[in-house]
Amino acid sequence: QVQLVESGGGLVQAGGSLRLSCAASGRTFSTTAMGWFRQAPGKEREFVAAISGSGGSTDYAGSVNSRFTISRDNAKNTVYLQMNSLKPEDADVYYCAGGPIGSYYSRLYNYWGQGIQVTVSS
């Protein structure tokens, strides 16, 4: 069983930066692919980024590519999402997730954090 806890959200002005962290419990973190998703009220959960267990492979949604960076520190059981050049449309609840492979599809992830709010003011 893996438990995930996000932190680092908050309010930022458009053009600013935030770094989200997701701390994981459990001894299998280094073999667990991790992803970040976001969801607005009344909308489906949307893929943001994913990273393999080793950190050697990453993938991004087109809307955040070149602005967001996913990374992980397996020694700290933590995955990060560095968000730069934030736009008002990036404002959502962000979730980290863990599963056997990094994927666009939320249903392929077994573990989810509780979510954290990111607000971007224009």
N, C-alpha and C positions, 0 to 999 in steps of 0.2 A: 504494500500500500504506500502510495506517495501522497503527501499533503503539500499544497502549494499556497504561498502567501505573497501577494503583491504589495509593493510599496512604491512611493516616489511620485504618485500622482498629485494633481493640484491645479491651480490656476496659473496660466501664463499668457502673456500678450502674443498676438500673432507675430511670427518671425522669431520667437524665442525658442528655448530648448527645455526639455525635461528628460530625465533618465528614469525609467521604470526598472524596478528590480523584482525578481520572483525567487523567493527562497524555498527550497524543496527539502523535505525530510525524506529519509529512506536511503538505503545503501546501493540502490541501482541507478542513481542519477546519471552517472557517466555513460550509461548505455540507453538512456531515455532521450529520445528526440523531444525538443521543446518548441512550442509555437506561441505566438502572440495573436490574439484576435481582438476585435472591438465590436461593440454593439450599441446602436442608438435605440431609444425607446420605440417599440413597434416595428423594428426592423430585424432582419436575420443577422446572426453573428457573422462577421466579415473577417476573412484571413488578412493578417498584416505581415507576419514574417515567421520563418521557421529555421531551426538549426539542428544539425545532427548531433548525436551523442558526443562525438569527439570534437565537435565545433568546426570540423573541416568543410562542411557543406552548409550553405545558407540559401534562403530563397525569400523573395519579397513580393508583395503585391505591387502592381505597377504604380498605384497612386502614392506609394511611400518610397519607392526605389530612389536612391541617391539622397534621401533626406533622413531615413531611419536606418539604424544599424543594430542588428541582433548579435549578441555575443554571450559567452558563458564562461564561468569559472568553475570547473568541476571540483576543485579543491575546496570551494566554498559552497558547493551545491546551489549555485545561483545562476540565473539567466537574466540578461539585461536587454533593455530596449532603449537605445539612445535615439531621441527624437529631436531633430533640428528643423529649423525653418517651419515651425508649426503654423498651420492654417486653421481658421475657424471650423472648417469641415473635418478636421482631425479630432474634434471634441467628441468624446464617446466614453463609455465604460470599457476599459481594457482588461482582458483576461489572459493569463498565461495558462498553458495546457501542456501536458506531457503524454507521450504515447510511443509506440514502437517505431514509427517513422514520422519524419516531418512531412506535413501534408497541408494542402489547401483546405481539406475537408475536415470540418470540426468533428464529425462523427467518428473519425479514426483516432481521436485522442481519448485516453482513458481517465485522465486526471485533470481537474480544473481548479483554478483558484477562485476566490470569491469575487474578484473584479475590483477595479479601482477607477475612480473618476478622473478624467482629464478634461479640463475646461480651457478653451482658447478664446480670449477676448479679441475683438477686432479693433 
